[in-house]
Amino acid sequence: MKEKVIFDTNIVHNIESNSFLGGRVELERFLQDADIVIPETVIQEIKRQKKQKLASNKDKFLSNPFHKLLAVNEDDTKDFSIEDYIQQLAEDETIPFEVIDLKNNDVLPQIKELALNKKPPFEGKDNTDKGFKDALIYFSVLEYLQEIPNKNIFVCVKDGRLKEAFNKHHNIVVVENYEQFKQKSISQFFDDYFIKKVNAELVEVEIKKEHIIEYWHNIDDNQNVLIKVEDEEYIVEVDSGEIINTSQPKLYSSNIKELVLSSNFGTTHSSIEQLTPYINCFSDEEILEILEASFSNEQIKWIIEDEDVKEFIGTLYKAKSELVENDVADFLKENFE
């Protein structure tokens, strides 16, 4: 499955009249590893910029004496539809892309709140309301995130406040160019050298690039690469390009469920003892499940100060505090900060 990369106006804007999208060399590089996604707000901004430039050129052409010297029909020039031409450029675009648009109008109060409080993507200065178009892009991305299977996306953006808004979401990876995308995306693990090293570690199976499903940063900020071969899943922990550990989710996933659903203190302690050796393997989803259970499950919450519980939950929280919010965040902050 290819990565999804959503592009802001700054990356793909193009006022020229020979093609629709700009940044074509960069987009062609992205196409090697990703599907290109562009918000409707960005599409409309490209059209607006093109229309403004073409209208200006049209007026200049009509006022140019060569227009008459060459006997160009003035009525044909006046009747030339800039809107139709731009629309045809969009339809003839050779770079494939998907358009997303904000469908849920219920977010308008949230946009208003961000604007009034000068929160990203709106500017923080008092003398400007800049940021509305960025807000439409921001909420379009959040809505799209809920519609796709893997629930993780890249956003290629250079605007500082918009980047700041996206950076608050653990499942949105912000990049400015293809080099950053390549560094952060799963495709970095597709090269033959890495696959050869994986096969040397996992000798019982033969790994190919199509078996590499996803990766995430663990609590030590190393990369955990998830590999799936038929019904077996493996996790390969990578630090600076070197494999430092391998494991399998089946060795600990049942213990996570056991901890989350713990019905007594003994089960809580036992589950944590079983899980601790695998703590570096946990995905963000698994960590969030555990952290939320530390608040909602009284069999964990009541003994949060016990040494083993505090060490285990505290380690997860300190590494991934951005995952939790509201009451859970308040509870864990009170106990671990």
Phi, psi and omega per residue, in radians:
M1 nan 2.234 3.129
K2 -1.289 2.702 3.034
E3 -1.232 2.757 3.027
K4 -1.854 2.199 3.115
V5 -2.147 2.135 3.139
I6 -1.752 2.353 -3.023
F7 -1.953 2.396 3.067
D8 -1.499 2.913 -3.113
T9 -0.998 -0.693 -3.068
N10 -1.034 -0.435 -3.088
I11 -1.506 -0.686 -2.970
V12 -1.978 0.098 -3.113
H13 -1.105 2.599 -3.063
N14 -2.820 1.961 -3.141
I15 -1.626 -0.067 -3.122
E16 -1.260 2.789 -3.007
S17 -1.788 0.055 -3.082
N18 -1.704 -0.187 3.101
S19 -2.706 2.841 -3.075
F20 -1.477 -1.001 -3.082
L21 -1.495 2.549 3.004
G22 -1.728 -3.065 -3.138
G23 1.013 0.668 -2.942
R24 -1.164 -0.685 3.136
V25 -1.080 -0.767 3.129
E26 -1.154 -0.735 3.135
L27 -1.104 -0.684 3.112
E28 -1.088 -0.608 3.097
R29 -1.184 -0.751 3.110
F30 -1.057 -0.633 -3.080
L31 -1.062 -0.371 3.107
Q32 -1.082 -0.566 -3.000
D33 -2.227 -0.081 -2.970
A34 -2.531 2.760 2.938
D35 -1.598 2.325 -3.107
I36 -1.564 2.263 -3.130
V37 -2.203 2.316 -3.105
I38 -2.273 2.184 3.095
P39 -1.108 2.566 3.117
E40 -1.004 -0.602 3.103
T41 -1.028 -0.679 3.111
V42 -1.203 -0.731 3.109
I43 -1.018 -0.801 -3.127
Q44 -1.159 -0.590 3.107
E45 -1.190 -0.692 3.073
I46 -1.066 -0.789 3.135
K47 -1.086 -0.717 -3.134
R48 -1.108 -0.775 -3.131
Q49 -1.126 -0.719 3.117
K50 -1.133 -0.762 -3.128
K51 -1.064 -0.739 3.139
Q52 -1.081 -0.773 -3.115
K53 -1.215 -0.759 -3.127
L54 -1.175 -0.669 3.111
A55 -1.101 -0.696 3.107
S56 -1.133 -0.773 3.126
N57 -1.141 -0.632 3.115
K58 -1.105 -0.782 3.118
D59 -1.104 -0.707 3.126
K60 -1.139 -0.691 -3.131
F61 -1.134 -0.720 3.138
L62 -1.150 -0.583 -3.118
S63 -1.514 -0.125 -3.122
N64 -1.359 2.247 -3.123
P65 -1.049 -0.470 3.127
F66 -1.115 -0.377 3.102
H67 -1.014 -0.721 3.134
K68 -1.477 -0.642 -3.135
L69 -1.063 -0.608 3.131
L70 -1.526 0.026 3.104
A71 1.046 0.621 3.066
V72 -1.300 2.323 -3.112
N73 -1.133 1.992 -3.076
E74 -1.140 -0.609 3.130
D75 -1.127 -0.657 3.110
D76 -1.095 -0.694 3.122
T77 -1.156 -0.778 -3.138
K78 -1.125 -0.618 -3.090
D79 -1.426 -0.146 -3.118
F80 -1.070 2.152 -3.094
S81 -1.537 1.892 3.114
I82 -1.141 -0.725 -3.128
E83 -1.050 -0.784 -3.135
D84 -1.132 -0.671 -3.130
Y85 -1.131 -0.769 3.137
I86 -1.130 -0.722 3.111
Q87 -1.078 -0.680 3.109
Q88 -1.163 -0.660 3.065
L89 -1.021 -0.754 -3.138
A90 -1.115 -0.736 -3.121
E91 -1.224 -0.500 -3.116
D92 -1.598 0.011 -3.117
E93 -0.973 2.231 -3.086
T94 -1.514 -0.309 3.074
I95 -1.459 2.055 -3.104
P96 -1.231 2.392 3.105
F97 -2.658 2.690 3.086
E98 -1.836 2.430 3.123
V99 -1.815 2.319 3.056
I100 -2.067 2.578 -3.139
D101 -2.431 2.621 3.132
L102 -1.280 2.087 -3.092
K103 -1.791 -0.438 -3.045
N104 -1.647 1.861 3.141
N105 -1.281 -0.142 -3.130
D106 -1.147 -0.235 -3.119
V107 -1.412 -0.130 -3.099
L108 -1.000 -0.726 3.059
P109 -1.061 -0.598 3.108
Q110 -1.188 -0.692 3.084
I111 -1.077 -0.754 3.126
K112 -1.067 -0.746 -3.128
E113 -1.119 -0.748 3.108
L114 -1.085 -0.715 -3.122
A115 -1.152 -0.807 -3.095
L116 -1.153 -0.564 -3.104
N117 -1.672 0.112 3.093
K118 0.979 0.678 3.137
K119 -1.657 2.675 3.119
P120 -1.002 2.455 0.205
P121 -1.515 0.069 3.096
F122 -1.262 2.641 3.121
E123 -1.163 2.572 -3.117
G124 -1.493 -0.104 -3.113
K125 -1.367 2.661 -3.100
D126 -1.371 -0.351 -3.021
N127 -1.740 0.365 3.132
T128 -2.603 2.584 3.046
D129 -1.939 0.288 -3.100
K130 -1.017 2.364 3.065
G131 2.398 -0.093 -3.068
F132 -1.119 -0.796 3.126
K133 -1.095 -0.691 3.086
D134 -1.112 -0.607 3.111
A135 -1.137 -0.684 3.084
L136 -1.110 -0.719 3.084
I137 -1.104 -0.797 -3.112
Y138 -0.995 -0.884 -3.101
F139 -1.301 -0.461 3.019
S140 -1.102 -0.721 3.130
V141 -1.157 -0.781 -3.140
L142 -1.088 -0.690 3.116
E143 -1.159 -0.770 3.135
Y144 -1.083 -0.623 -3.133
L145 -1.025 -0.560 -3.136
Q146 -1.394 -0.206 -3.047
E147 -1.740 -0.254 -3.070
I148 -1.726 2.671 -3.027
P149 -1.113 -0.753 -2.975
N150 -1.506 -0.189 3.030
K151 1.036 0.405 3.066
N152 -2.405 2.384 -3.115
I153 -2.503 2.845 2.991
F154 -1.872 2.538 3.033
V155 -2.190 2.136 3.121
C156 -1.673 1.887 -3.000
V157 -2.614 2.573 3.131
K158 -2.029 -0.337 -3.141
D159 -1.107 2.213 -3.017
G160 -1.075 -0.808 -3.084
R161 -1.247 -0.627 3.097
L162 -1.177 -0.694 3.061
K163 -1.053 -0.740 -3.133
E164 -1.062 -0.704 3.122
A165 -1.138 -0.789 -3.113
F166 -1.204 -0.579 -3.089
N167 -1.134 -0.232 3.120
K168 -1.367 -0.127 -3.092
H169 -1.910 2.113 -3.043
H170 -1.176 -0.378 -3.108
N171 -1.742 0.231 3.011
I172 -2.055 2.119 -3.138
V173 -1.823 2.098 -3.101
V174 -1.621 2.253 3.071
V175 -2.323 2.790 3.120
E176 -1.881 -0.298 -3.093
N177 -2.795 3.126 -3.082
Y178 -1.153 -0.624 -3.126
E179 -1.054 -0.767 3.105
Q180 -1.157 -0.697 3.107
F181 -1.060 -0.815 -3.117
K182 -1.049 -0.677 -3.122
Q183 -1.167 -0.641 -3.022
K184 -1.700 -0.214 -3.021
S185 -1.594 2.893 -3.120
I186 -1.115 -0.469 -3.075
S187 -1.117 -0.299 3.088
Q188 -1.105 -0.326 -3.118
F189 -1.690 0.168 -3.102
F190 -1.565 -0.121 -3.061
D191 -1.261 2.672 -3.032
D192 -1.060 -0.615 -3.101
Y193 -1.108 -0.795 3.141
F194 -1.145 -0.774 -3.125
I195 -1.083 -0.640 3.090
K196 -1.099 -0.720 3.126
K197 -1.165 -0.671 3.110
V198 -1.110 -0.766 -3.138
N199 -1.128 -0.495 3.079
A200 -1.240 -0.480 3.121
E201 -1.494 -0.771 -3.097
L202 -1.769 1.294 -2.989
V203 -1.226 -0.305 -3.069
E204 -1.382 -0.216 3.135
V205 -2.379 2.826 3.059
E206 -1.833 2.068 -3.068
I207 -1.670 2.320 3.007
K208 -2.124 2.919 -3.034
K209 -1.099 -0.512 3.130
E210 -1.215 -0.212 3.098
H211 -1.477 -0.221 -3.132
I212 -1.483 1.942 -2.939
I213 -1.636 -0.883 -3.095
E214 -2.829 3.042 3.033
Y215 -2.577 2.809 3.074
W216 -2.615 2.909 3.079
H217 -1.633 2.242 -3.096
N218 -1.510 -2.982 -3.032
I219 -1.169 -0.324 3.064
D220 -1.695 0.137 -3.119
D221 1.166 0.323 2.953
N222 -1.460 2.879 -3.134
Q223 -1.631 2.193 3.018
N224 -1.761 2.059 -3.121
V225 -1.775 2.150 3.119
L226 -1.590 2.184 -3.137
I227 -2.106 2.293 -3.131
K228 -2.194 2.114 3.091
V229 -2.134 1.911 -3.048
E230 0.963 -2.060 -3.090
D231 -1.697 0.047 -3.104
E232 -1.784 2.393 3.082
E233 -2.051 2.474 3.138
Y234 -2.289 2.590 3.042
I235 -2.075 2.203 3.130
V236 -1.998 2.074 3.137
E237 -1.587 2.239 -3.039
V238 -2.149 2.318 3.074
D239 -2.253 2.060 -3.130
S240 0.943 0.690 3.089
G241 1.471 -0.087 -3.120
E242 -1.863 2.428 3.103
I243 -1.345 2.152 -3.118
I244 -1.998 -0.195 -3.136
N245 -2.898 2.623 3.008
T246 -2.360 2.630 3.117
S247 -2.767 -3.062 3.089
Q248 -2.376 2.354 3.134
P249 -0.994 -0.524 -3.100
K250 -1.138 -0.283 -3.137
L251 -1.365 -0.295 -3.072
Y252 -2.418 -0.241 -3.040
S253 -1.066 -0.642 3.124
S254 -1.184 -0.539 3.108
N255 -1.234 -0.538 3.054
I256 -1.119 -0.795 3.104
K257 -1.079 -0.701 -3.139
E258 -1.098 -0.718 3.122
L259 -1.184 -0.827 -3.101
V260 -1.052 -0.620 -3.106
L261 -1.753 0.235 -3.067
S262 -0.885 2.336 -3.112
S263 -1.906 0.013 3.089
N264 -2.770 2.875 -3.088
F265 -1.096 -0.641 -3.118
G266 -1.068 -0.753 3.114
T267 -1.130 -0.663 3.117
T268 -1.058 -0.867 3.139
H269 -1.111 -0.759 -3.120
S270 -1.111 -0.755 -3.131
S271 -1.113 -0.736 3.136
I272 -1.131 -0.680 3.093
E273 -1.065 -0.716 -3.135
Q274 -1.243 -0.560 -3.045
L275 -1.478 -0.497 -3.018
T276 -0.925 -0.733 3.131
P277 -1.113 -0.315 -3.071
Y278 -1.888 0.194 -2.992
I279 -1.034 -0.523 3.124
N280 -1.288 -0.209 -3.104
C281 -1.516 -0.327 -2.958
F282 -1.097 2.440 3.023
S283 -1.433 2.935 3.101
D284 -1.051 -0.657 3.133
E285 -1.116 -0.716 3.128
E286 -1.201 -0.700 3.113
I287 -1.113 -0.758 3.116
L288 -1.079 -0.707 3.126
E289 -1.061 -0.735 3.139
I290 -1.200 -0.791 -3.119
L291 -1.108 -0.701 3.104
E292 -1.158 -0.641 3.119
A293 -1.176 -0.522 3.131
S294 -1.123 -0.347 3.085
F295 -1.718 -0.730 -3.028
S296 -1.467 -0.471 -3.117
N297 -1.682 1.973 -3.089
E298 -1.103 -0.425 -3.131
Q299 -1.280 -0.216 2.991
I300 -1.801 -0.790 -3.049
K301 -1.034 -0.729 -3.078
W302 -1.189 -0.394 -3.113
I303 -2.043 0.478 -3.112
I304 -1.069 -0.396 -3.135
E305 -1.515 -0.178 3.071
D306 -1.059 2.478 -2.969
E307 -0.944 -0.851 -3.080
D308 -1.215 -0.661 3.133
V309 -1.174 -0.788 -3.124
K310 -1.110 -0.712 3.130
E311 -1.129 -0.778 -3.083
F312 -1.199 -0.960 -3.123
I313 -1.150 -0.708 -3.133
G314 -1.090 -0.700 3.112
T315 -1.071 -0.784 3.127
L316 -1.131 -0.769 -3.087
Y317 -1.149 -0.799 -3.091
K318 -1.108 -0.536 3.139
A319 -1.452 -0.512 -2.999
K320 -2.329 0.685 -3.086
S321 -1.077 -0.419 -3.111
E322 -1.210 -0.210 -3.107
L323 -1.322 -0.490 -3.010
V324 -1.732 2.769 3.136
E325 -2.621 3.012 3.063
N326 0.978 -2.325 -3.035
D327 -1.105 -0.635 3.136
V328 -1.115 -0.786 3.133
A329 -1.088 -0.739 -3.140
D330 -1.104 -0.753 -3.130
F331 -1.098 -0.831 -3.095
L332 -1.233 -0.624 3.092
K333 -1.096 -0.716 3.136
E334 -1.106 -0.594 -3.069
N335 -1.564 -0.426 -2.986
F336 -2.194 0.088 3.092
E337 -2.180 nan nan
